[in-house]
Amino acid sequence: MDVLYFAWVRERIGLPREKVETSAATVGDLVAELRAREARYDAAFSDLTALRVAVDQELSDFDAPLSGAREVAFFPPMTGG
């Protein structure tokens, strides 16, 4: 699955996107797998209240299922203006 990172999430991880092989059932499970990889992932995902997630380009929650998903994107909340 493609995992995309935006704004400060991308800066902390050092990648805009990557292909990830995962057995995660939910977005939260994927986050746990990513955090276990390296300190940079752990730092990027240390405060989930500061993150939003989209699964296949639809805003989702961290308990959203990943079955059949092709893309997950992580980004900070956006403000209008």
MIGU-663815 format. One record per residue: residue number from 1; residue in three letters; x negated, y negated, z negated of N, C-alpha, C, CB in turn. Coordinates in steps of 0.1 Angstrom, whole numbers, plus 2048, in hexadecimal, padded with zeros to 3 digits. Atoms other than C-alpha are relative to their C-alpha. Glycine has a CB too. Layout:
# MIGU-663815
NUM, ALA, X, Y, Z, X, Y, Z, X, Y, Z, X, Y, Z
...
END
This chain:
# MIGU-663815
1, MET, 7F8, 80C, 800, 800, 800, 800, 7F7, 7F4, 800, 80A, 800, 7F4
2, ASP, 807, 80D, 800, 7F5, 7DC, 806, 803, 7F9, 7F3, 803, 7F8, 80D
3, VAL, 7FE, 809, 80C, 7F0, 7C7, 7E7, 7F9, 7F3, 803, 7F9, 807, 7F3
4, LEU, 805, 80D, 7FD, 7ED, 7A2, 7EC, 7FF, 7F7, 7F3, 80A, 7F9, 80A
5, TYR, 802, 809, 80B, 7E0, 788, 7D4, 800, 7F1, 804, 7F3, 804, 7F8
6, PHE, 7FF, 80E, 7FC, 7E7, 763, 7D5, 7FB, 7F7, 7F4, 80E, 7FC, 804
7, ALA, 803, 80B, 809, 7DA, 743, 7C4, 7F5, 805, 7F6, 80C, 7FB, 7F9
8, TRP, 80B, 7FC, 80A, 7C6, 749, 7A3, 7FF, 80F, 7FF, 804, 7F9, 7F3
9, VAL, 801, 7F1, 801, 7CE, 76E, 7A4, 7F5, 805, 80A, 80E, 807, 803
10, ARG, 80A, 7FD, 7F5, 7BA, 770, 7C5, 7F2, 7FC, 7FB, 804, 7F9, 80D
11, GLU, 80D, 805, 805, 79E, 75B, 7B5, 7FA, 809, 7F6, 802, 7F2, 7FB
12, ARG, 805, 7F8, 80A, 79B, 771, 797, 7FC, 80E, 805, 80A, 802, 7F5
13, ILE, 803, 7F2, 7FB, 79B, 792, 7AA, 7F6, 7FF, 80B, 80D, 807, 806
14, GLY, 80A, 802, 7F6, 786, 784, 7C7, 804, 806, 80E, 7F4, 807, 7FC
15, LEU, 7FB, 7FB, 7F3, 79C, 793, 7E3, 80E, 7FA, 803, 801, 810, 7FF
16, PRO, 7F3, 805, 7FD, 7BA, 786, 7F6, 80A, 80C, 801, 800, 7F8, 80D
17, ARG, 7F8, 7F5, 7FE, 7C7, 7A9, 7FD, 7F7, 80D, 800, 808, 800, 80D
18, GLU, 807, 7F3, 7FF, 7BE, 7CE, 7FB, 80A, 80B, 802, 7F7, 802, 7F3
19, LYS, 7F8, 7F4, 7FF, 7CB, 7F0, 803, 7FE, 808, 7F3, 7FD, 809, 80D
20, VAL, 801, 7F9, 80C, 7D3, 804, 7E4, 807, 80D, 801, 805, 7F8, 7F4
21, GLU, 7FA, 7F3, 801, 7D9, 829, 7E0, 805, 801, 7F2, 7F7, 80C, 804
22, THR, 7FA, 800, 80D, 7F1, 82D, 7C3, 80B, 80A, 7FE, 805, 7F2, 7FC
23, SER, 7F5, 7F7, 803, 808, 845, 7B2, 80A, 7F9, 7F6, 7FB, 80D, 7F9
24, ALA, 7F7, 808, 809, 819, 829, 79E, 80E, 800, 804, 7FB, 7F1, 800
25, ALA, 7F2, 800, 7FD, 83E, 82B, 79B, 807, 7F2, 800, 807, 809, 7F6
26, THR, 7FB, 80E, 801, 844, 806, 793, 7F4, 7F6, 802, 807, 7FE, 7F2
27, VAL, 80A, 80B, 7FF, 832, 7E5, 797, 7F8, 800, 7F3, 807, 7F3, 803
28, GLY, 807, 800, 80D, 829, 7E6, 772, 7F6, 80B, 800, 80A, 802, 7F5
29, ASP, 80A, 7F5, 7FF, 818, 808, 778, 7F5, 7FD, 809, 807, 80D, 805
30, LEU, 80B, 804, 7F7, 805, 7FA, 795, 7F7, 7F6, 7F9, 806, 7F9, 80D
31, VAL, 809, 80A, 808, 7F9, 7DD, 77F, 7F7, 807, 7F6, 80A, 7F6, 7F9
32, ALA, 808, 7F8, 809, 7EE, 7F6, 765, 7F4, 806, 807, 808, 80A, 7F8
33, GLU, 80A, 7F9, 7F9, 7DA, 809, 77F, 7F5, 7F5, 804, 805, 807, 80D
34, LEU, 809, 80B, 7FC, 7CA, 7E8, 78C, 7F8, 7FB, 7F5, 808, 7F5, 807
35, ARG, 807, 805, 80C, 7C1, 7DC, 769, 7F5, 809, 7FC, 80A, 7FD, 7F5
36, ALA, 80A, 7F6, 805, 7AF, 7FC, 762, 7F4, 801, 80A, 807, 80E, 800
37, ARG, 80B, 800, 7F6, 798, 7F7, 781, 7F4, 7F9, 7FB, 805, 7FB, 80D
38, GLU, 80C, 808, 803, 782, 7DB, 776, 805, 7F4, 7F8, 7F9, 7FB, 80D
39, ALA, 7FC, 80B, 808, 781, 7BD, 75F, 806, 7F4, 808, 7F3, 7FA, 7F9
40, ARG, 7FA, 80B, 7F8, 78A, 7A4, 77B, 80F, 803, 802, 7F9, 7FF, 80E
41, TYR, 7F2, 7FD, 7FF, 7AB, 7B6, 780, 807, 7FF, 7F3, 802, 80F, 806
42, ASP, 7FA, 801, 80D, 7B1, 7B8, 75B, 802, 7F1, 7FD, 7F7, 807, 7F5
43, ALA, 7FE, 80F, 802, 7AC, 792, 759, 80B, 7FB, 808, 7F3, 7F9, 803
44, ALA, 7F5, 806, 7F7, 7C3, 78B, 776, 80E, 804, 7FB, 7FE, 805, 80E
45, PHE, 7F3, 7FB, 804, 7DF, 7A0, 767, 802, 800, 7F1, 802, 80E, 806
46, SER, 7FF, 800, 80F, 7DA, 798, 742, 80C, 7F9, 7FB, 7F4, 7F9, 7FB
47, ASP, 7F4, 807, 805, 7F9, 781, 740, 80A, 801, 80B, 7FD, 7F2, 7FC
48, LEU, 7F6, 7FE, 7F6, 816, 78F, 755, 80A, 7F5, 800, 806, 80D, 7FF
49, THR, 7F6, 80B, 800, 82C, 772, 74A, 7FC, 7F5, 809, 802, 7FB, 7F2
50, ALA, 805, 80A, 7F7, 816, 75C, 760, 7FF, 804, 80E, 7F2, 7FC, 7FB
51, LEU, 801, 7FA, 7F2, 81B, 772, 77F, 80E, 803, 805, 7F8, 80C, 800
52, ARG, 7F4, 7FB, 7F9, 837, 779, 798, 7FB, 80A, 809, 807, 7F4, 807
53, VAL, 804, 7F5, 7F7, 838, 797, 7AF, 80B, 801, 80A, 7FF, 80D, 7F8
54, ALA, 7F7, 7FD, 7F5, 848, 79E, 7D0, 7FD, 80E, 806, 7FF, 7F5, 80C
55, VAL, 801, 7F3, 7FA, 84E, 7C1, 7DE, 806, 800, 80E, 806, 80C, 7F7
56, ASP, 7FB, 801, 7F2, 851, 7C3, 804, 806, 7F2, 802, 809, 80B, 803
57, GLN, 7FC, 80E, 7FE, 855, 79C, 803, 80D, 7FC, 7FA, 801, 7FE, 80F
58, GLU, 7F4, 804, 808, 872, 79C, 7EB, 7FC, 7FF, 7F1, 80B, 80B, 801
59, LEU, 803, 802, 80E, 86E, 78D, 7C8, 805, 80B, 7F8, 806, 7F2, 7FC
60, SER, 7FD, 7F4, 808, 86E, 7A9, 7AF, 7FB, 7FE, 7F2, 7FA, 80D, 806
61, ASP, 805, 7FF, 80E, 868, 7B2, 78B, 7F5, 80A, 7FF, 80C, 803, 7F6
62, PHE, 80B, 7F7, 802, 84B, 7C5, 77C, 805, 80F, 7FE, 7F8, 7FC, 7F5
63, ASP, 7FA, 7F2, 802, 863, 7E3, 776, 806, 805, 80D, 80A, 800, 7F5
64, ALA, 7FB, 7FC, 7F3, 86C, 7E4, 79B, 7F9, 80D, 805, 7FE, 7F5, 80B
65, PRO, 806, 7F4, 7FA, 867, 806, 7AC, 7F7, 7FE, 80C, 80B, 80A, 803
66, LEU, 809, 802, 7F5, 84B, 80A, 7C5, 803, 80B, 80B, 7F2, 801, 7FC
67, SER, 7FD, 7F5, 7F7, 85A, 829, 7D7, 803, 7FA, 80E, 80B, 809, 7FC
68, GLY, 7FE, 805, 7F3, 857, 821, 7FC, 7FB, 7F2, 803, 80E, 801, 804
69, ALA, 805, 80E, 7FE, 848, 7FF, 7F7, 7F3, 800, 808, 7FD, 7F9, 7F2
70, ARG, 80C, 801, 7F8, 82D, 7F4, 810, 7F7, 7F5, 7FC, 804, 7FE, 80E
71, GLU, 808, 80C, 803, 822, 7D3, 801, 805, 7FB, 7F2, 802, 7F5, 80A
72, VAL, 7FD, 806, 80D, 820, 7C4, 7DE, 7F7, 7F3, 800, 7FD, 809, 7F4
73, ALA, 807, 80D, 801, 816, 79F, 7D9, 801, 7FB, 7F2, 805, 7F6, 80B
74, PHE, 801, 806, 80D, 80B, 78E, 7B9, 7FD, 7F2, 801, 7F6, 808, 7F7
75, PHE, 803, 80F, 7FE, 80C, 768, 7B5, 806, 7F9, 7F3, 807, 7FB, 80C
76, PRO, 7FB, 807, 80B, 811, 74E, 79A, 80E, 7FA, 804, 7F6, 7F5, 7FC
77, PRO, 7F3, 807, 7FD, 834, 73D, 796, 7FD, 7F4, 809, 807, 7FC, 7F3
78, MET, 801, 80B, 7F7, 83A, 723, 7B0, 808, 7F4, 7FB, 804, 803, 80F
79, THR, 7F8, 80B, 804, 846, 700, 7A9, 804, 7F8, 80D, 7F8, 7F6, 7F6
80, GLY, 7FC, 807, 7F4, 85A, 6EB, 7C1, 7FC, 7F1, 7FF, 810, 800, 800
81, GLY, 804, 80E, 801, 854, 6C7, 7CA, 800, 7FA, 80D, 7F3, 7FF, 7FB
END
